Amino acid sequence: MSSESHASRQIQVLRDLGLSRAESEVYLACLQLGAGGAGTLSSYRVAQEMGRDPANVGKIVNALAHLQAIRVVQEKPRLFVAVPPEEFTDHLLGRMRRRGAEAVSLLEDFGGQSADGVAQALTGREQTATRARALFAACRRDLLVAGSPEMVRELGLDLERVAETPGCRVRVVSPQAFSSSVVEISALPTAGRLGQDQNEDWLLVACDDQSWLVALLPQSGTASEGPCGWWSSGSVLARVWADYLEQCWRTGVRAGSGRQVPVVEAPAVEAPAAEDAPLPASFPSFAAEMPAATVDHGAAARADEPSAPAQAPAVSPAAAATSPTTSTIQAPQKTDTPPITPKPAAEPAAAPAPWTRSLSADEADQAGFSFLFKHERKPGRDGR
């Protein structure tokens, strides 16, 4: 870097701290003279070094003294020294903090207001995680979260802190099972992948039927073209997301994946037991619809079901008169039923992974809810 470009950069940094260009140039000249062993300085000495008008330099020196960039050591004649950059910048930062606190105090009547019901954009992974944690901290009753394994693992400790709050219930849906003593986790590996790339992460949040967040996060080290997600508070859409995530969570629980949490169902109303009616002495005749020599072979297929004793179907008088001989119809014999082999006991499900378990590419490829962000074009009648 050349000396000119370095000096330009120094002046620009001072201007970023709030100094004007003229103040930056005079302060930089004072630092250079002090570094050269000039000792105490005067406005005339600095003006000669810079080739400027002493009167104008004197005014700038007064402004720098007010900003505490120089320290006056004598008034008549006025002599001063440049304040070291470390001390000067610390003073500037302290003054900015004090001014910031004062601004908050004066404008507190306008604080705490949010655009309820308006979706606000999320522009990156860090902002998404920060906003999700803010929604978690505001939860008072019910928190439903669905996300890729990486996002669930990243937010796992925050979810457990919310679940430990009295009165808060936290339920998580993810393609991968996790273990937690306080968070109710449902693994739903068949949901399908959300992102276009297996390295993309995704997150859905519904909190207290009041706030929601949905985001499809880009890969690490890549910039997103526009918003990567949206969030809102005080929105009716939060109830829609909450119902959807609860159905997904129940589906994972009923499928037997992840941590088994009992699902509270409405008690079934039992029908009153019917009284056993006596069996009829004989069954009705079907001679008009059935030929005389027809045998009901379906009884053999229903041999394992309890039934009344088999009887020969009745023969109508007209059919008996025209038949040269009367044939005796035997009841079908019960066939031997092969013994039922008991099914082997199902192997116990694999233990859920802790928050810190590594994620394989196949598991990342199974992350779900793709219809939320991409729409496949269906072929037309012409096949295109």
Long-range contacts (C-beta under 8 A, 24 or more apart in sequence): 17-89, 17-92, 18-67, 18-92, 19-67, 19-69, 22-56, 22-60, 23-60, 23-63, 23-64, 23-67, 23-69, 25-50, 26-50, 26-57, 26-60, 26-61, 26-64, 27-64, 27-69, 27-70, 27-82, 30-64, 30-70, 30-80, 30-81, 30-82, 31-82, 31-85, 33-82, 34-81, 34-82, 39-81, 40-73, 40-74, 40-79, 40-80, 40-81, 41-79, 41-80, 41-81, 41-82, 42-77, 42-78, 42-79, 42-80, 43-78, 67-92, 114-233, 114-234, 116-232, 116-233, 116-234, 116-235, 117-232, 117-234, 117-235, 117-236, 118-232, 119-230, 119-231, 119-232, 119-235, 120-230, 120-231, 120-232, 121-227, 121-229, 121-230, 122-213, 122-215, 122-227, 122-228, 122-229, 122-230, 122-231, 123-224, 123-227, 123-228, 124-217, 124-224, 124-228, 125-201, 125-217, 125-218, 125-220, 125-228, 128-203, 128-213, 128-215, 128-217, 128-228, 128-229, 129-154, 129-155, 131-213, 131-231, 132-158, 132-203, 132-205, 132-213, 133-158, 135-205, 135-207, 135-211, 135-213, 135-231, 135-233, 136-161, 136-162, 136-205, 136-207, 137-162, 138-207, 138-208, 138-211, 139-165, 139-168, 139-170, 139-207, 139-208, 140-165, 140-167, 140-168, 140-208, 141-167, 141-168, 141-169, 141-208, 142-168, 142-169, 142-171, 142-207, 142-208, 142-209, 142-242, 143-168, 143-169, 143-170, 143-171, 143-205, 143-206, 143-207, 143-208, 144-171, 144-173, 144-205, 144-206, 144-207, 144-241, 144-242, 144-245, 144-246, 144-249, 145-170, 145-171, 145-172, 145-173, 145-203, 145-204, 145-205, 145-206, 145-245, 146-172, 146-173, 146-174, 146-203, 146-204, 146-245, 146-248, 146-368, 146-369, 147-172, 147-173, 147-174, 147-201, 147-202, 147-203, 147-204, 148-174, 148-175, 148-194, 148-195, 148-200, 148-201, 148-202, 148-203, 148-364, 148-367, 149-174, 149-175, 149-176, 149-178, 149-359, 149-363, 149-364, 149-367, 150-201, 150-359, 150-364, 151-201, 151-202, 151-203, 151-217, 152-176, 152-178, 152-355, 153-178, 153-355, 153-356, 153-357, 153-359, 155-203, 156-180, 156-183, 156-355, 157-355, 159-183, 171-245, 171-246, 171-249, 171-261, 172-249, 173-245, 173-248, 173-249, 173-252, 174-367, 175-363, 175-366, 175-367, 175-368, 176-353, 176-357, 176-359, 176-363, 177-257, 177-258, 177-259, 177-350, 177-352, 177-353, 178-258, 178-352, 178-353, 178-354, 178-355, 178-357, 179-259, 179-351, 179-352, 179-353, 179-354, 179-355, 180-259, 180-355, 184-249, 184-259, 184-261, 185-258, 185-259, 185-352, 186-248, 186-249, 186-250, 186-251, 186-252, 186-253, 186-257, 186-258, 186-259, 186-261, 187-252, 187-257, 187-258, 187-352, 188-248, 188-251, 188-252, 188-255, 188-257, 188-368, 189-257, 189-363, 189-366, 190-255, 190-366, 190-368, 191-248, 191-366, 191-367, 191-368, 191-369, 192-366, 192-367, 192-368, 192-369, 192-370, 193-364, 193-365, 193-366, 193-367, 193-368, 193-370, 194-367, 194-368, 194-369, 194-370, 194-372, 194-373, 195-367, 195-373, 196-374, 198-361, 198-364, 198-365, 199-364, 202-367, 202-369, 202-373, 203-229, 204-241, 204-245, 204-369, 205-231, 205-241, 206-238, 206-241, 206-242, 206-245, 207-238, 208-238, 209-238, 209-239, 209-242, 210-234, 210-235, 210-238, 211-235, 211-238, 212-237, 212-238, 212-241, 212-242, 214-241, 214-372, 216-373, 248-369, 256-349, 257-349, 258-352, 259-352, 279-308, 282-311, 283-308, 283-311, 285-313, 285-314, 286-313, 286-314, 287-313, 287-314, 287-315, 287-316, 287-319, 288-316, 292-316, 292-319, 292-320, 292-323, 292-327, 293-327, 293-329, 295-329, 295-330, 295-332, 296-332, 297-332, 299-331, 299-332, 300-332, 300-333, 300-334, 300-335, 303-334, 303-335, 303-337, 304-337
